[in-house]
Amino acid sequence: MFGKMPDDPFFENMDPVQRAWMFFSWAEDYGDDFKLLENQGYLIGSFINPEAVKKILGTGAEKHMSTDEEFEKTSQAVFDNLKKEEQQKPSRRKKHRKIQ
């Protein structure tokens, strides 16, 4: 499909469902690229005028602020999960040969 022109007979004889799927996949990829550029613009703009970026994104009054208690609970859950994963992971020690 790469290297083919849009008027290539391959595309004209293609199954309509497959053609629609390819189009929507292309449109989604294009949308992802656009969203990335948009977010980069917000990031760069936030250094110059952070209040304007907050206004554009609609953040501010409805922003959720976590309490210290919520933060501690979440942090403890993350640390507990990491410890649990470390205990379940088998220890892999490399055997060293002694050179005589």
N, C-alpha and C positions, 0 to 999 in steps of 0.2 A: 504494500500500500504506500510505503514511502517511495518517493521518487516518481509517483504517478501524477499526472495532471488531472484537474477536476473534470475535464471532458473525456477522460479515458473510458473506453467501453467497459472496463472492469466495474466502474461505479454505476454505469447505466444499466448493466445487467445484474446488479447486486440485489439481493433480497431486500424488500422495503423495510422490514423490521430491523435487519442488520444495519441498514443505512441510517434509520432513525436512531438506533442505539449508538452508532458511531458519532452522529451529529450531537446528541445530547452529552456524550462523553467529552467531545471536543469543547462544547459550550461550558461544561462544568470545569474543565481544566482552565479555560480562559477566565472563568469567574474566579477561580482560585488565585490565578496570577494577579487579577485586578484587585482582589481583597488584600493580597500581600502588599501591593503598591500603596493601597489606601492606608493600611496600617502603618507602613513606613512613613507616609506623609504625616499621619497623626503623631508618630513618635518624634519626627524632626520638628513639627510645629509645636509640640509640647515644651521644647526647650526655649522657643521664642515667646510663645503666648499660651501658657498652660490653662488659663481660664477660658480662652476661646475653645480649646480642644475639649475641655470638660463640658462646655455648653453644647458643642456639636454632638458629642457622644451621649449627652443626656445624663451624665453622672453628676453627682452632687448630693442633693437632698435624699434621694432614694438609695444612696450608697449604703451597703451593709457594713457595719463596723462590728468586728467580733470582740467579745469581751475577753479579759485575761483568762477567765475560767474555760471558755470555749477553746482558746488557743492552747492552754495547757492540756486539755483533754485530747485534742487533735494531735498535738506533739507526742503525747504519751502513747497514743495508739500507733503512730508511725514508728516510734522507737521499739515498741513491743513487737510489731510486725517484723521489723528488721532483725531483732534478736531471734525471733522464732525461725525466720528463714536461715539465719546463720547456723542455728542448732540443727536444722534439718539437712543442711548441705553437708555431704560427706567431705571429710578432710582429705586433701590430696597433698601428700608430701612427696617431694621428689627424692628418690633414692640416689644417694651420692656414692660413687665408687671411690674406694680408697686407692690412691696410687702409691705403690711401694717402690 
